[in-house]
């Protein structure tokens, strides 16, 4: 598992002795990578949806590049949109 800490991607095993830091990141789940092709996190997608009032998967892709390469994360983007907006425009 990789986490983005202070702008750097770090392997989880590197920080085993920093339990407090890791627990904050793992428990929040905000730094979970949703789009592995472009390394876009849940937090980046959620922030874009809220700040730009995005309604569609395409709009999220245009704003963040998530879901624009292989498409494997499109279902997860849909669920995030649904969670934030209550519905998803197609």
N, C-alpha and C positions, 0 to 999 in steps of 0.2 A: 504494500500500500504506500502511496506517495502523498505527501501533504505539501501545500505551498505555504511556506513560512517566510515572511518578510521578502517576498518576491522570488524566493528560490524554491525549487522542487527538491524535497528531501525524502529519502527512504525512511519509512517508519522505524526500522531497526536502529537507525542512527540516533534516535532520540528516546530510546527505551527508558533511560534513567530520568527523563523529564516527564514523569507521569502527569503532572498538573497541566502542562502545556498540551500534551497529547490528548488528555481527557477532554479538555475544552474543545479541541478541534474535532475529535471523533464524536463526542456527544452532540455537538452542534450540527454536525453533518453538512454544514454550509460549504465546506471546502471539498466536498465530494466531487470528483470529476465526472461530469455528465457526458460531455463530448470528448472522447479520447483522441480523436483525430486532431482537434484544435486545442485540446487541454482547457476546455471551458468548464468552470465550476458551477455548482448549483447556485452559489451566492451571486456570481456574475449574471446568470440567467434571471434569477429572482429580482435583482436590482434593476436590470434592464426592463423587465416586464412592469415593475412598479413605477420607475421614473419616466418611462416613455409611454406608459399605458398600452403596452403591446397586447394584441388580441389573438394573433395567429402564430402558428409555427414558423411560417415564412417570415413574418416580421421579426421574430426572435432570431432567426438565422441571419437576416439582413443586419440586425443590430450587433449580434455577438459572434457570428459565424458558426454557432452551434448547429449541428444537423445539416451542414452544407456539403459535407464530403461523402461519407458512406451512408448516412441516414440511420445508422443503428440506434442513435439516441433520440430519434423523433418521438417515440412512444413516451419516453421520460419527460421530454419537453412538453408534450401534450398534458401529462399529469401535473406538471408544475404550473402550467397555464390554468388548468382546471382548479387546482388548489388555490391559486391567488385570485382568479377572476370569477370562479364559480361556474364558468362555461368557457367553451373554446369556439371561436369562429373558424370555419374551415375555408 
